[in-house]
Amino acid sequence: VNDTAITRARLAAEVSEATGITRREADLIVEAVFGAIAGALRSGDEVEIRGFGSFRLRSRKARLTRNPRTGEQIMVPPKRVPFFRAGKALRDRLNQEPSEEPLAAT
């Protein structure tokens, strides 16, 4: 994990600080949000968070590949993988100059 990655614990700490709720409550909220997103994806639903982006599943076909250690050919089965697409508002916010960034609500 690189030093700039936001971990689940750090995310919960920031939620706690921004909202004034306890760290334990923030942990539960963060866990519940991630669980709800994962559950919806597992059910085949798309998750759209307006102003942020959408999560959906993409299907990967089965394919033939090689084991890098043995050189043996193996068949990788088809699978579903999560995919995130950033919304326009998030993309716009990420491309703003730092001086244009709106202040966070306190």
N, C-alpha and C positions, 0 to 999 in steps of 0.2 A: 504494500500500500504506500503510495507516495505521500509526502507531507502535506500536499494541498488537497488531498481527497477528503470529502466530508463523510465521516462515518455515521452510522445510525445513532450512536451515542452523542456525537457532536451535533447532529441535526436535532435530536431531542433537547439538548442543552440550549440550542439557539431558540427553539420553540418556547421552552420554559422561560428564557430571559425576555423574549419579545412579548409574551402574553401575560407573564406574572403567575402562571400556574406552577405547581411543583414539578420537580424533575421527574418524579414517578408518574405523574399524570401525563406529562409530555411523552415519556417513554411509551405509555399505553396508547396514546393517540397515534404516534408515529408507527408503532407496531400494527395498530388497527388499520391505518391507511394502507400500509404495504400489504397487509393480509387481504384487504378488500380488493386491491388491484390484482394481486396474484389469483385470488378466487375468481374474479371476473374473467381474467385471461384463461384460466383453466377451464371455465365453462364455455369458452369460445366467444365471449363478448369483447368488444372494444371499449377501452376506458378513455373518455375524452374529458380533459380538464381545461375548460375555456381559459384562454390567456396564457396557458402553459404548454400544453401539447396533448398528444394522444398515444396510448399504448395499444398495441395489437399483436397478434401472433402471425408469424409467417411460417409457411411450411417449407421444409427442406426435403428434397427428394433423396431416396436411397442412392448411394454412389459407391463405386469401387475405389479403394485407396490402398496405400501400402503402409505396413507397420514400419516405422523408421528404424527400429532396432533389428528386426529380423528380415526385412525386405519382403515378407509374406504379404500377398494380396488379401485384403479383408473387405467385406461388404459392410458399409455403415448404413444402418437402417434409417428410414425416413423419420423426421422428428419435427416438432414445432418449436420455434424459438421466439422469444419476445423481441419486439421492435418498438422503438420510441421515435416519434416524429415531433419535433418542436413546433409549437404554434407560432403564428405570425407575431403576436405580441412579445413572446419570449425572444424570438430572433431579433426583433427590432430593439428590444432592451439590451440584448447582448452586443449589438452593434452601435450603441450610443457612445458618444464621447463621455469620459468619466464625469466631466462637469455638467453634463445634461441629465445624469442619473437622478431620478426623483429620490428624495429622502425617504427612508423607511419610516412607517408609522410607528409612533411610540405610545 
